[in-house]
Amino acid sequence: MTFQQLEHAIRAACEVAGDNELWVFGSQAILSVYPEAPENLRTSIEVDVQPKNRPERTIFIDGALGELSLFHQTHGFYVHGVSIDTAKLPQDWEKRVVRVVDEIRTRGLTGLCVEVHDLAASKIIAFREKDRDFIRTLIIEGLIDNDLLLERIRILPVETNILEHRQSWLRETIRELS
């Protein structure tokens, strides 16, 4: 996915939802901070979003812009309308979002993208192989502050034993990659 495709997704999803802002919280939120992120961080052809002010319209995004839709067939990527509650995000993540808005390319509509350390913390909790690979790339490429990521993990709304496991995995991964 490219930054231009992210902007297109924001514009299209806001228009479908009838909202001027939406949360962007999947892996492609990385493009808000790193528009030229390494290719292996941009492999997903899906953008996870939820309208900020009209969450009840999330389902319309998935229907109009989702997987196998005409939008997907036409543009080669799709917009997944999904509740942001499906993501485990650190406390106060909303205060750290990165705004993607442009008067021309997004028509003034705003994508509120989860900040990179919050995104990485969420990926560590999901802990799928693709999420662990995503974290490894962030570390190798120097795109995150390792100590800040450890702090964000500490403020996740997750059981202590899971937090401890993920922190341990992250510390070991940092050691291996250093």
Helices and strands as residue ranges (DSSP letters): H 3-17, E 21-24, G 27-32, G 39-41, E 46-51, G 55-57, H 58-65, H 70-75, E 78-81, G 84-86, G 93-96, E 98-100, E 110-113, H 116-126, H 129-140, H 146-154, H 160-177
